[in-house]
Amino acid sequence: MKIVTFNEMDQSIIDDKHEVEHYQSGSSGDAVIAILDIDTIFDFEENKSSACAKEYVSVAIIEDDGDYDAFKNFGIDTWIKASDLNNLNSLLNLIEKRLLS
């Protein structure tokens, strides 16, 4: 599964079975999952059509409750707390099974 990140993150926490691109470094435009945080929400909004496939799922990394309030106005599909990033692969597997199949 192709993933594009809009934020700087440790890509080693994502299973090797996924292809990970960072938008700022260049992306092929066909990612099915976009990962962003509060600092990159506007980059995501402005560039999602060039970075993502026609159908994709957005994953927001939440630092605190204020982030959730900001994200809910942008139609984000899923959220994960920054403190739970060690569970990101479980979320990606769930997205693959339920939303992208």
N, C-alpha and C positions, 0 to 999 in steps of 0.2 A: 504494500500500500504506500502511495506517495504522500508525504507530509511536507508542508511548508511551515516554517516558523517565522514569525515576524519579530519575535523578541530574541534576545541572546539567552540561550539556555544550554545546559550540559546535554548534548545529544547522546552521550553514552548511556543515559537512562532509558533510551528508546531501543527496543529490540532491533537487532541487525536485520531482521526480515523486512523492515520498513526502509524505504528510501527517504532520507531526510534532506531537504534543501532549506537554506536560509534566504528569505526574500531579498535582503540587502546584498547578498553575494550573487544573486541571479537565480531565477527559478524557471522551470520549463513551462509553467502555466497549466499544468494538469494535476495539481495536488488534490487529493480527495479529503484531506484533513488540513485545516489551518489552525496553528497554535499561536495565541497572542496573549498579551497582558495589558494592563491598564495604560502603560506607557506607549503601546503600539496600536491602540484601537483605531486611531485616525489613519495610520499607515495602512492597516488592514482594510478599513472602509474605502479608502481611495484606490487600493490596488488589488482587491480580492478578485476582480474579474480577470485580471491579467496573471494572477498567481494560481488560481484554483480552477478545477474542472467545472463544468456546468453544474453538476451536483456535488456538493462538498458539505462537510460538517465542520463547524467552528468550535474550538476548545479554548476557553478563557482560563488563564491562571489567575486566581483570586488571592490577593494578599490579605485583605480585610473586608468587612461587611460593606464598606463604602464602595469598594470595587464592584461588588455584585449590583448595587443600586445603579451604578453608571452603566454596566454592561447590559442590564435588562432592557435598556432603551435602544440597543443596537441589534436585537434579534439573534443573540449568540445562542448556539444550540446546546452546548454543554459547558460545565464549569468544573474546575478542580482547584482545591486549595493548594497554595504553594507548599505548605507543610506536608501535603500528601503526594507530591510529585513522584515519590518512589512507587506509587500505585498507577502511574500513567499508562503503563503497558496493559494493565487490566482494563482501564477505560478504553484504550485504543482497540483492544480485542472485542469489547462489548459493542463499540461503535461499528466495527467491521461486521459483526454478526447481525446486529439489529437494525442499523440505519443504512448500511451500504449494500445489503444483499438483496 
